[in-house]
Amino acid sequence: MRAVLGAAASLTVLTALGQSDTALLVGGFTSMAIPLVISDLHPRDQFITLGPGAPLFLGARPPGPC
């Protein structure tokens, strides 16, 4: 259920921001995979697991609008 809700929230936000179809596809798949992959029980440990992902994502984006 978390995966479906995450995908719905992600796609809603990305659509509202006017992102490209590629960004919608990647965002949807990523938001569904993350809840299934994270097995840490405590929120602090989940944050440590996901922490490196944000700089990697931001660094991988091309400059300008997608």
N, CA, C, O and CB atoms as a CASP TS submission, in Angstrom:
PFRMAT TS
TARGET T0000
AUTHOR 0000-0000-0000
METHOD Language model
MODEL 1
PARENT N/A
ATOM      1  N   MET     1       0.822  -1.186   0.000  1.00  0.00           N
ATOM      2  CA  MET     1       0.000   0.000   0.000  1.00  0.00           C
ATOM      3  C   MET     1       0.875   1.262   0.000  1.00  0.00           C
ATOM      4  O   MET     1       0.540   2.253  -0.649  1.00  0.00           O
ATOM      5  CB  MET     1      -0.940  -0.009   1.210  1.00  0.00           C
ATOM      6  N   ARG     2       2.009   1.218   0.740  1.00  0.00           N
ATOM      7  CA  ARG     2       2.900   2.388   0.769  1.00  0.00           C
ATOM      8  C   ARG     2       3.466   2.676  -0.610  1.00  0.00           C
ATOM      9  O   ARG     2       3.637   3.836  -0.984  1.00  0.00           O
ATOM     10  CB  ARG     2       4.045   2.171   1.767  1.00  0.00           C
ATOM     11  N   ALA     3       3.757   1.626  -1.367  1.00  0.00           N
ATOM     12  CA  ALA     3       4.320   1.820  -2.700  1.00  0.00           C
ATOM     13  C   ALA     3       3.319   2.508  -3.620  1.00  0.00           C
ATOM     14  O   ALA     3       3.689   3.397  -4.386  1.00  0.00           O
ATOM     15  CB  ALA     3       4.750   0.478  -3.297  1.00  0.00           C
ATOM     16  N   VAL     4       2.065   2.106  -3.549  1.00  0.00           N
ATOM     17  CA  VAL     4       1.031   2.702  -4.401  1.00  0.00           C
ATOM     18  C   VAL     4       0.780   4.151  -3.994  1.00  0.00           C
ATOM     19  O   VAL     4       0.664   5.025  -4.854  1.00  0.00           O
ATOM     20  CB  VAL     4      -0.281   1.887  -4.319  1.00  0.00           C
ATOM     21  N   LEU     5       0.696   4.410  -2.702  1.00  0.00           N
ATOM     22  CA  LEU     5       0.494   5.788  -2.240  1.00  0.00           C
ATOM     23  C   LEU     5       1.688   6.667  -2.588  1.00  0.00           C
ATOM     24  O   LEU     5       1.517   7.832  -2.948  1.00  0.00           O
ATOM     25  CB  LEU     5       0.249   5.815  -0.727  1.00  0.00           C
ATOM     26  N   GLY     6       2.896   6.119  -2.484  1.00  0.00           N
ATOM     27  CA  GLY     6       4.085   6.882  -2.857  1.00  0.00           C
ATOM     28  C   GLY     6       4.094   7.229  -4.329  1.00  0.00           C
ATOM     29  O   GLY     6       4.455   8.344  -4.706  1.00  0.00           O
ATOM     30  N   ALA     7       3.697   6.279  -5.170  1.00  0.00           N
ATOM     31  CA  ALA     7       3.648   6.534  -6.615  1.00  0.00           C
ATOM     32  C   ALA     7       2.599   7.584  -6.935  1.00  0.00           C
ATOM     33  O   ALA     7       2.846   8.482  -7.741  1.00  0.00           O
ATOM     34  CB  ALA     7       3.351   5.237  -7.389  1.00  0.00           C
ATOM     35  N   ALA     8       1.437   7.484  -6.319  1.00  0.00           N
ATOM     36  CA  ALA     8       0.378   8.459  -6.570  1.00  0.00           C
ATOM     37  C   ALA     8       0.802   9.861  -6.151  1.00  0.00           C
ATOM     38  O   ALA     8       0.578  10.825  -6.882  1.00  0.00           O
ATOM     39  CB  ALA     8      -0.896   8.057  -5.833  1.00  0.00           C
ATOM     40  N   ALA     9       1.410   9.975  -4.982  1.00  0.00           N
ATOM     41  CA  ALA     9       1.860  11.287  -4.508  1.00  0.00           C
ATOM     42  C   ALA     9       2.962  11.848  -5.405  1.00  0.00           C
ATOM     43  O   ALA     9       2.954  13.031  -5.746  1.00  0.00           O
ATOM     44  CB  ALA     9       2.360  11.191  -3.058  1.00  0.00           C
ATOM     45  N   SER    10       3.902  10.995  -5.782  1.00  0.00           N
ATOM     46  CA  SER    10       5.001  11.425  -6.636  1.00  0.00           C
ATOM     47  C   SER    10       4.499  11.903  -7.989  1.00  0.00           C
ATOM     48  O   SER    10       4.897  12.968  -8.460  1.00  0.00           O
ATOM     49  CB  SER    10       5.997  10.296  -6.821  1.00  0.00           C
ATOM     50  N   LEU    11       3.636  11.128  -8.609  1.00  0.00           N
ATOM     51  CA  LEU    11       3.117  11.495  -9.925  1.00  0.00           C
ATOM     52  C   LEU    11       2.256  12.754  -9.868  1.00  0.00           C
ATOM     53  O   LEU    11       2.265  13.555 -10.803  1.00  0.00           O
ATOM     54  CB  LEU    11       2.310  10.345 -10.508  1.00  0.00           C
ATOM     55  N   THR    12       1.517  12.932  -8.784  1.00  0.00           N
ATOM     56  CA  THR    12       0.711  14.140  -8.625  1.00  0.00           C
ATOM     57  C   THR    12       1.596  15.374  -8.555  1.00  0.00           C
ATOM     58  O   THR    12       1.332  16.371  -9.227  1.00  0.00           O
ATOM     59  CB  THR    12      -0.161  14.045  -7.370  1.00  0.00           C
ATOM     60  N   VAL    13       2.634  15.310  -7.754  1.00  0.00           N
ATOM     61  CA  VAL    13       3.536  16.458  -7.601  1.00  0.00           C
ATOM     62  C   VAL    13       4.293  16.735  -8.893  1.00  0.00           C
ATOM     63  O   VAL    13       4.390  17.885  -9.323  1.00  0.00           O
ATOM     64  CB  VAL    13       4.529  16.213  -6.456  1.00  0.00           C
ATOM     65  N   LEU    14       4.829  15.688  -9.513  1.00  0.00           N
ATOM     66  CA  LEU    14       5.583  15.886 -10.757  1.00  0.00           C
ATOM     67  C   LEU    14       4.694  16.435 -11.874  1.00  0.00           C
ATOM     68  O   LEU    14       5.140  17.264 -12.667  1.00  0.00           O
ATOM     69  CB  LEU    14       6.224  14.565 -11.202  1.00  0.00           C
ATOM     70  N   THR    15       3.452  15.984 -11.944  1.00  0.00           N
ATOM     71  CA  THR    15       2.528  16.501 -12.948  1.00  0.00           C
ATOM     72  C   THR    15       2.209  17.965 -12.670  1.00  0.00           C
ATOM     73  O   THR    15       2.166  18.779 -13.592  1.00  0.00           O
ATOM     74  CB  THR    15       1.234  15.667 -12.978  1.00  0.00           C
ATOM     75  N   ALA    16       1.986  18.298 -11.410  1.00  0.00           N
ATOM     76  CA  ALA    16       1.687  19.693 -11.054  1.00  0.00           C
ATOM     77  C   ALA    16       2.863  20.612 -11.369  1.00  0.00           C
ATOM     78  O   ALA    16       2.663  21.787 -11.678  1.00  0.00           O
ATOM     79  CB  ALA    16       1.328  19.800  -9.565  1.00  0.00           C
ATOM     80  N   LEU    17       4.084  20.092 -11.295  1.00  0.00           N
ATOM     81  CA  LEU    17       5.263  20.893 -11.605  1.00  0.00           C
ATOM     82  C   LEU    17       5.560  20.931 -13.102  1.00  0.00           C
ATOM     83  O   LEU    17       6.485  21.620 -13.534  1.00  0.00           O
ATOM     84  CB  LEU    17       6.465  20.351 -10.860  1.00  0.00           C
ATOM     85  N   GLY    18       4.784  20.198 -13.893  1.00  0.00           N
ATOM     86  CA  GLY    18       4.949  20.219 -15.336  1.00  0.00           C
ATOM     87  C   GLY    18       6.188  19.488 -15.830  1.00  0.00           C
ATOM     88  O   GLY    18       6.793  19.897 -16.820  1.00  0.00           O
ATOM     89  N   GLN    19       6.569  18.421 -15.159  1.00  0.00           N
ATOM     90  CA  GLN    19       7.762  17.663 -15.553  1.00  0.00           C
ATOM     91  C   GLN    19       7.489  16.837 -16.813  1.00  0.00           C
ATOM     92  O   GLN    19       6.336  16.597 -17.172  1.00  0.00           O
ATOM     93  CB  GLN    19       8.219  16.740 -14.401  1.00  0.00           C
ATOM     94  N   SER    20       8.548  16.415 -17.466  1.00  0.00           N
ATOM     95  CA  SER    20       8.442  15.646 -18.710  1.00  0.00           C
ATOM     96  C   SER    20       7.925  14.233 -18.429  1.00  0.00           C
ATOM     97  O   SER    20       7.870  13.784 -17.284  1.00  0.00           O
ATOM     98  CB  SER    20       9.812  15.581 -19.422  1.00  0.00           C
ATOM     99  N   ASP    21       7.550  13.552 -19.508  1.00  0.00           N
ATOM    100  CA  ASP    21       7.079  12.172 -19.371  1.00  0.00           C
ATOM    101  C   ASP    21       8.158  11.262 -18.802  1.00  0.00           C
ATOM    102  O   ASP    21       7.862  10.341 -18.040  1.00  0.00           O
ATOM    103  CB  ASP    21       6.614  11.639 -20.718  1.00  0.00           C
ATOM    104  N   THR    22       9.405  11.519 -19.170  1.00  0.00           N
ATOM    105  CA  THR    22      10.512  10.717 -18.647  1.00  0.00           C
ATOM    106  C   THR    22      10.627  10.884 -17.134  1.00  0.00           C
ATOM    107  O   THR    22      10.819   9.906 -16.411  1.00  0.00           O
ATOM    108  CB  THR    22      11.837  11.113 -19.329  1.00  0.00           C
ATOM    109  N   ALA    23      10.511  12.112 -16.662  1.00  0.00           N
ATOM    110  CA  ALA    23      10.575  12.362 -15.221  1.00  0.00           C
ATOM    111  C   ALA    23       9.407  11.696 -14.503  1.00  0.00           C
ATOM    112  O   ALA    23       9.575  11.188 -13.394  1.00  0.00           O
ATOM    113  CB  ALA    23      10.580  13.872 -14.936  1.00  0.00           C
ATOM    114  N   LEU    24       8.234  11.691 -15.114  1.00  0.00           N
ATOM    115  CA  LEU    24       7.080  11.020 -14.510  1.00  0.00           C
ATOM    116  C   LEU    24       7.321   9.512 -14.411  1.00  0.00           C
ATOM    117  O   LEU    24       7.010   8.896 -13.391  1.00  0.00           O
ATOM    118  CB  LEU    24       5.803  11.303 -15.330  1.00  0.00           C
ATOM    119  N   LEU    25       7.869   8.927 -15.461  1.00  0.00           N
ATOM    120  CA  LEU    25       8.135   7.497 -15.467  1.00  0.00           C
ATOM    121  C   LEU    25       9.160   7.114 -14.405  1.00  0.00           C
ATOM    122  O   LEU    25       8.949   6.177 -13.634  1.00  0.00           O
ATOM    123  CB  LEU    25       8.619   7.059 -16.841  1.00  0.00           C
ATOM    124  N   VAL    26      10.262   7.840 -14.372  1.00  0.00           N
ATOM    125  CA  VAL    26      11.318   7.553 -13.401  1.00  0.00           C
ATOM    126  C   VAL    26      10.820   7.808 -11.977  1.00  0.00           C
ATOM    127  O   VAL    26      11.075   7.008 -11.077  1.00  0.00           O
ATOM    128  CB  VAL    26      12.568   8.410 -13.693  1.00  0.00           C
ATOM    129  N   GLY    27      10.120   8.908 -11.774  1.00  0.00           N
ATOM    130  CA  GLY    27       9.590   9.219 -10.443  1.00  0.00           C
ATOM    131  C   GLY    27       8.604   8.179  -9.952  1.00  0.00           C
ATOM    132  O   GLY    27       8.615   7.808  -8.778  1.00  0.00           O
ATOM    133  N   GLY    28       7.751   7.709 -10.851  1.00  0.00           N
ATOM    134  CA  GLY    28       6.774   6.683 -10.469  1.00  0.00           C
ATOM    135  C   GLY    28       7.435   5.373 -10.077  1.00  0.00           C
ATOM    136  O   GLY    28       7.097   4.785  -9.050  1.00  0.00           O
ATOM    137  N   PHE    29       8.377   4.915 -10.892  1.00  0.00           N
ATOM    138  CA  PHE    29       9.072   3.670 -10.574  1.00  0.00           C
ATOM    139  C   PHE    29       9.893   3.798  -9.295  1.00  0.00           C
ATOM    140  O   PHE    29       9.901   2.892  -8.462  1.00  0.00           O
ATOM    141  CB  PHE    29       9.975   3.258 -11.733  1.00  0.00           C
ATOM    142  N   THR    30      10.576   4.916  -9.143  1.00  0.00           N
ATOM    143  CA  THR    30      11.407   5.107  -7.954  1.00  0.00           C
ATOM    144  C   THR    30      10.561   5.144  -6.693  1.00  0.00           C
ATOM    145  O   THR    30      10.906   4.523  -5.688  1.00  0.00           O
ATOM    146  CB  THR    30      12.222   6.393  -8.072  1.00  0.00           C
ATOM    147  N   SER    31       9.447   5.876  -6.747  1.00  0.00           N
ATOM    148  CA  SER    31       8.613   5.980  -5.549  1.00  0.00           C
ATOM    149  C   SER    31       7.954   4.662  -5.194  1.00  0.00           C
ATOM    150  O   SER    31       7.603   4.448  -4.033  1.00  0.00           O
ATOM    151  CB  SER    31       7.554   7.039  -5.742  1.00  0.00           C
ATOM    152  N   MET    32       7.777   3.774  -6.159  1.00  0.00           N
ATOM    153  CA  MET    32       7.233   2.453  -5.838  1.00  0.00           C
ATOM    154  C   MET    32       8.311   1.511  -5.315  1.00  0.00           C
ATOM    155  O   MET    32       8.027   0.640  -4.494  1.00  0.00           O
ATOM    156  CB  MET    32       6.567   1.844  -7.068  1.00  0.00           C
ATOM    157  N   ALA    33       9.536   1.677  -5.780  1.00  0.00           N
ATOM    158  CA  ALA    33      10.604   0.760  -5.382  1.00  0.00           C
ATOM    159  C   ALA    33      11.153   1.064  -3.994  1.00  0.00           C
ATOM    160  O   ALA    33      11.481   0.145  -3.243  1.00  0.00           O
ATOM    161  CB  ALA    33      11.727   0.812  -6.389  1.00  0.00           C
ATOM    162  N   ILE    34      11.254   2.332  -3.651  1.00  0.00           N
ATOM    163  CA  ILE    34      11.884   2.716  -2.382  1.00  0.00           C
ATOM    164  C   ILE    34      11.211   2.071  -1.167  1.00  0.00           C
ATOM    165  O   ILE    34      11.920   1.493  -0.343  1.00  0.00           O
ATOM    166  CB  ILE    34      11.856   4.226  -2.232  1.00  0.00           C
ATOM    167  N   PRO    35       9.884   2.135  -1.006  1.00  0.00           N
ATOM    168  CA  PRO    35       9.292   1.499   0.182  1.00  0.00           C
ATOM    169  C   PRO    35       9.525  -0.007   0.233  1.00  0.00           C
ATOM    170  O   PRO    35       9.564  -0.587   1.318  1.00  0.00           O
ATOM    171  CB  PRO    35       7.805   1.772   0.222  1.00  0.00           C
ATOM    172  N   LEU    36       9.679  -0.639  -0.908  1.00  0.00           N
ATOM    173  CA  LEU    36       9.900  -2.081  -0.921  1.00  0.00           C
ATOM    174  C   LEU    36      11.341  -2.438  -0.603  1.00  0.00           C
ATOM    175  O   LEU    36      11.608  -3.521  -0.083  1.00  0.00           O
ATOM    176  CB  LEU    36       9.518  -2.654  -2.265  1.00  0.00           C
ATOM    177  N   VAL    37      12.268  -1.549  -0.904  1.00  0.00           N
ATOM    178  CA  VAL    37      13.691  -1.823  -0.714  1.00  0.00           C
ATOM    179  C   VAL    37      14.136  -1.520   0.717  1.00  0.00           C
ATOM    180  O   VAL    37      14.962  -2.242   1.276  1.00  0.00           O
ATOM    181  CB  VAL    37      14.520  -1.005  -1.702  1.00  0.00           C
ATOM    182  N   ILE    38      13.597  -0.467   1.302  1.00  0.00           N
ATOM    183  CA  ILE    38      14.020  -0.049   2.634  1.00  0.00           C
ATOM    184  C   ILE    38      13.505  -1.047   3.662  1.00  0.00           C
ATOM    185  O   ILE    38      12.298  -1.256   3.782  1.00  0.00           O
ATOM    186  CB  ILE    38      13.515   1.381   2.955  1.00  0.00           C
ATOM    187  N   SER    39      14.414  -1.656   4.395  1.00  0.00           N
ATOM    188  CA  SER    39      14.020  -2.625   5.418  1.00  0.00           C
ATOM    189  C   SER    39      14.411  -2.165   6.825  1.00  0.00           C
ATOM    190  O   SER    39      14.267  -2.916   7.790  1.00  0.00           O
ATOM    191  CB  SER    39      14.655  -3.981   5.122  1.00  0.00           C
ATOM    192  N   ASP    40      14.907  -0.926   6.940  1.00  0.00           N
ATOM    193  CA  ASP    40      15.270  -0.410   8.260  1.00  0.00           C
ATOM    194  C   ASP    40      14.007  -0.162   9.083  1.00  0.00           C
ATOM    195  O   ASP    40      13.012   0.348   8.567  1.00  0.00           O
ATOM    196  CB  ASP    40      16.103   0.896   8.133  1.00  0.00           C
ATOM    197  N   LEU    41      14.053  -0.520  10.344  1.00  0.00           N
ATOM    198  CA  LEU    41      12.867  -0.395  11.182  1.00  0.00           C
ATOM    199  C   LEU    41      12.668   1.007  11.742  1.00  0.00           C
ATOM    200  O   LEU    41      11.532   1.446  11.922  1.00  0.00           O
ATOM    201  CB  LEU    41      12.945  -1.373  12.311  1.00  0.00           C
ATOM    202  N   HIS    42      13.748   1.707  12.017  1.00  0.00           N
ATOM    203  CA  HIS    42      13.650   3.016  12.659  1.00  0.00           C
ATOM    204  C   HIS    42      13.789   4.134  11.626  1.00  0.00           C
ATOM    205  O   HIS    42      14.589   4.026  10.697  1.00  0.00           O
ATOM    206  CB  HIS    42      14.726   3.162  13.751  1.00  0.00           C
ATOM    207  N   PRO    43      13.011   5.208  11.787  1.00  0.00           N
ATOM    208  CA  PRO    43      13.095   6.312  10.832  1.00  0.00           C
ATOM    209  C   PRO    43      14.502   6.889  10.684  1.00  0.00           C
ATOM    210  O   PRO    43      14.891   7.294   9.589  1.00  0.00           O
ATOM    211  CB  PRO    43      12.155   7.404  11.247  1.00  0.00           C
ATOM    212  N   ARG    44      15.271   6.931  11.780  1.00  0.00           N
ATOM    213  CA  ARG    44      16.633   7.466  11.707  1.00  0.00           C
ATOM    214  C   ARG    44      17.488   6.619  10.765  1.00  0.00           C
ATOM    215  O   ARG    44      18.250   7.152   9.959  1.00  0.00           O
ATOM    216  CB  ARG    44      17.274   7.517  13.113  1.00  0.00           C
ATOM    217  N   ASP    45      17.355   5.298  10.874  1.00  0.00           N
ATOM    218  CA  ASP    45      18.110   4.404  10.007  1.00  0.00           C
ATOM    219  C   ASP    45      17.649   4.509   8.553  1.00  0.00           C
ATOM    220  O   ASP    45      18.459   4.399   7.633  1.00  0.00           O
ATOM    221  CB  ASP    45      17.978   2.967  10.494  1.00  0.00           C
ATOM    222  N   GLN    46      16.344   4.724   8.347  1.00  0.00           N
ATOM    223  CA  GLN    46      15.825   4.917   6.995  1.00  0.00           C
ATOM    224  C   GLN    46      16.410   6.185   6.380  1.00  0.00           C
ATOM    225  O   GLN    46      16.754   6.204   5.198  1.00  0.00           O
ATOM    226  CB  GLN    46      14.285   4.987   7.009  1.00  0.00           C
ATOM    227  N   PHE    47      16.520   7.239   7.179  1.00  0.00           N
ATOM    228  CA  PHE    47      17.091   8.492   6.688  1.00  0.00           C
ATOM    229  C   PHE    47      18.551   8.305   6.288  1.00  0.00           C
ATOM    230  O   PHE    47      19.001   8.836   5.273  1.00  0.00           O
ATOM    231  CB  PHE    47      16.972   9.591   7.754  1.00  0.00           C
ATOM    232  N   ILE    48      19.280   7.545   7.096  1.00  0.00           N
ATOM    233  CA  ILE    48      20.694   7.281   6.772  1.00  0.00           C
ATOM    234  C   ILE    48      20.800   6.474   5.473  1.00  0.00           C
ATOM    235  O   ILE    48      21.695   6.714   4.664  1.00  0.00           O
ATOM    236  CB  ILE    48      21.393   6.517   7.938  1.00  0.00           C
ATOM    237  N   THR    49      19.901   5.535   5.279  1.00  0.00           N
ATOM    238  CA  THR    49      19.913   4.737   4.054  1.00  0.00           C
ATOM    239  C   THR    49      19.591   5.597   2.834  1.00  0.00           C
ATOM    240  O   THR    49      20.242   5.461   1.798  1.00  0.00           O
ATOM    241  CB  THR    49      18.913   3.579   4.160  1.00  0.00           C
ATOM    242  N   LEU    50      18.601   6.474   2.941  1.00  0.00           N
ATOM    243  CA  LEU    50      18.163   7.294   1.808  1.00  0.00           C
ATOM    244  C   LEU    50      18.976   8.570   1.639  1.00  0.00           C
ATOM    245  O   LEU    50      18.941   9.173   0.566  1.00  0.00           O
ATOM    246  CB  LEU    50      16.715   7.650   1.970  1.00  0.00           C
ATOM    247  N   GLY    51      19.703   8.998   2.660  1.00  0.00           N
ATOM    248  CA  GLY    51      20.433  10.267   2.635  1.00  0.00           C
ATOM    249  C   GLY    51      21.326  10.473   1.425  1.00  0.00           C
ATOM    250  O   GLY    51      21.254  11.532   0.801  1.00  0.00           O
ATOM    251  N   PRO    52      22.161   9.514   1.065  1.00  0.00           N
ATOM    252  CA  PRO    52      23.037   9.716  -0.097  1.00  0.00           C
ATOM    253  C   PRO    52      22.292   9.804  -1.421  1.00  0.00           C
ATOM    254  O   PRO    52      22.859  10.271  -2.410  1.00  0.00           O
ATOM    255  CB  PRO    52      24.033   8.601  -0.173  1.00  0.00           C
ATOM    256  N   GLY    53      21.050   9.372  -1.466  1.00  0.00           N
ATOM    257  CA  GLY    53      20.306   9.386  -2.724  1.00  0.00           C
ATOM    258  C   GLY    53      19.976  10.777  -3.229  1.00  0.00           C
ATOM    259  O   GLY    53      19.982  11.003  -4.439  1.00  0.00           O
ATOM    260  N   ALA    54      19.687  11.716  -2.338  1.00  0.00           N
ATOM    261  CA  ALA    54      19.300  13.064  -2.765  1.00  0.00           C
ATOM    262  C   ALA    54      20.429  13.784  -3.499  1.00  0.00           C
ATOM    263  O   ALA    54      20.189  14.308  -4.586  1.00  0.00           O
ATOM    264  CB  ALA    54      18.869  13.887  -1.561  1.00  0.00           C
ATOM    265  N   PRO    55      21.650  13.836  -2.958  1.00  0.00           N
ATOM    266  CA  PRO    55      22.720  14.495  -3.715  1.00  0.00           C
ATOM    267  C   PRO    55      23.022  13.798  -5.040  1.00  0.00           C
ATOM    268  O   PRO    55      23.347  14.457  -6.027  1.00  0.00           O
ATOM    269  CB  PRO    55      23.980  14.555  -2.879  1.00  0.00           C
ATOM    270  N   LEU    56      22.916  12.476  -5.066  1.00  0.00           N
ATOM    271  CA  LEU    56      23.152  11.753  -6.320  1.00  0.00           C
ATOM    272  C   LEU    56      22.091  12.098  -7.353  1.00  0.00           C
ATOM    273  O   LEU    56      22.403  12.293  -8.528  1.00  0.00           O
ATOM    274  CB  LEU    56      23.171  10.238  -6.074  1.00  0.00           C
ATOM    275  N   PHE    57      20.842  12.174  -6.920  1.00  0.00           N
ATOM    276  CA  PHE    57      19.765  12.532  -7.837  1.00  0.00           C
ATOM    277  C   PHE    57      19.948  13.949  -8.366  1.00  0.00           C
ATOM    278  O   PHE    57      19.834  14.190  -9.567  1.00  0.00           O
ATOM    279  CB  PHE    57      18.408  12.399  -7.144  1.00  0.00           C
ATOM    280  N   LEU    58      20.230  14.874  -7.474  1.00  0.00           N
ATOM    281  CA  LEU    58      20.393  16.265  -7.895  1.00  0.00           C
ATOM    282  C   LEU    58      21.610  16.442  -8.797  1.00  0.00           C
ATOM    283  O   LEU    58      21.589  17.262  -9.715  1.00  0.00           O
ATOM    284  CB  LEU    58      20.517  17.172  -6.676  1.00  0.00           C
ATOM    285  N   GLY    59      22.658  15.687  -8.543  1.00  0.00           N
ATOM    286  CA  GLY    59      23.841  15.770  -9.381  1.00  0.00           C
ATOM    287  C   GLY    59      23.653  15.147 -10.758  1.00  0.00           C
ATOM    288  O   GLY    59      24.327  15.531 -11.713  1.00  0.00           O
ATOM    289  N   ALA    60      22.742  14.191 -10.862  1.00  0.00           N
ATOM    290  CA  ALA    60      22.509  13.504 -12.125  1.00  0.00           C
ATOM    291  C   ALA    60      21.556  14.266 -13.046  1.00  0.00           C
ATOM    292  O   ALA    60      21.523  14.015 -14.251  1.00  0.00           O
ATOM    293  CB  ALA    60      21.964  12.126 -11.859  1.00  0.00           C
ATOM    294  N   ARG    61      20.792  15.183 -12.489  1.00  0.00           N
ATOM    295  CA  ARG    61      19.848  15.959 -13.321  1.00  0.00           C
ATOM    296  C   ARG    61      20.583  16.922 -14.222  1.00  0.00           C
ATOM    297  O   ARG    61      21.559  17.547 -13.806  1.00  0.00           O
ATOM    298  CB  ARG    61      18.856  16.732 -12.444  1.00  0.00           C
ATOM    299  N   PRO    62      20.128  17.048 -15.444  1.00  0.00           N
ATOM    300  CA  PRO    62      20.744  18.056 -16.320  1.00  0.00           C
ATOM    301  C   PRO    62      20.323  19.452 -15.883  1.00  0.00           C
ATOM    302  O   PRO    62      19.251  19.616 -15.302  1.00  0.00           O
ATOM    303  CB  PRO    62      20.353  17.816 -17.803  1.00  0.00           C
ATOM    304  N   PRO    63      21.141  20.450 -16.151  1.00  0.00           N
ATOM    305  CA  PRO    63      20.742  21.815 -15.788  1.00  0.00           C
ATOM    306  C   PRO    63      19.557  22.263 -16.636  1.00  0.00           C
ATOM    307  O   PRO    63      19.398  21.841 -17.781  1.00  0.00           O
ATOM    308  CB  PRO    63      21.926  22.797 -15.962  1.00  0.00           C
ATOM    309  N   GLY    64      18.742  23.114 -16.059  1.00  0.00           N
ATOM    310  CA  GLY    64      17.576  23.613 -16.769  1.00  0.00           C
ATOM    311  C   GLY    64      16.368  22.713 -16.576  1.00  0.00           C
ATOM    312  O   GLY    64      16.435  21.726 -15.844  1.00  0.00           O
ATOM    313  N   PRO    65      15.274  23.047 -17.224  1.00  0.00           N
ATOM    314  CA  PRO    65      14.046  22.246 -17.073  1.00  0.00           C
ATOM    315  C   PRO    65      14.181  20.885 -17.736  1.00  0.00           C
ATOM    316  O   PRO    65      14.836  20.741 -18.767  1.00  0.00           O
ATOM    317  CB  PRO    65      12.847  22.989 -17.665  1.00  0.00           C
ATOM    318  N   CYS    66      13.553  19.897 -17.130  1.00  0.00           N
ATOM    319  CA  CYS    66      13.580  18.533 -17.695  1.00  0.00           C
ATOM    320  C   CYS    66      12.561  18.400 -18.797  1.00  0.00           C
ATOM    321  O   CYS    66      12.433  17.330 -19.393  1.00  0.00           O
ATOM    322  CB  CYS    66      13.314  17.477 -16.610  1.00  0.00           C
TER
END
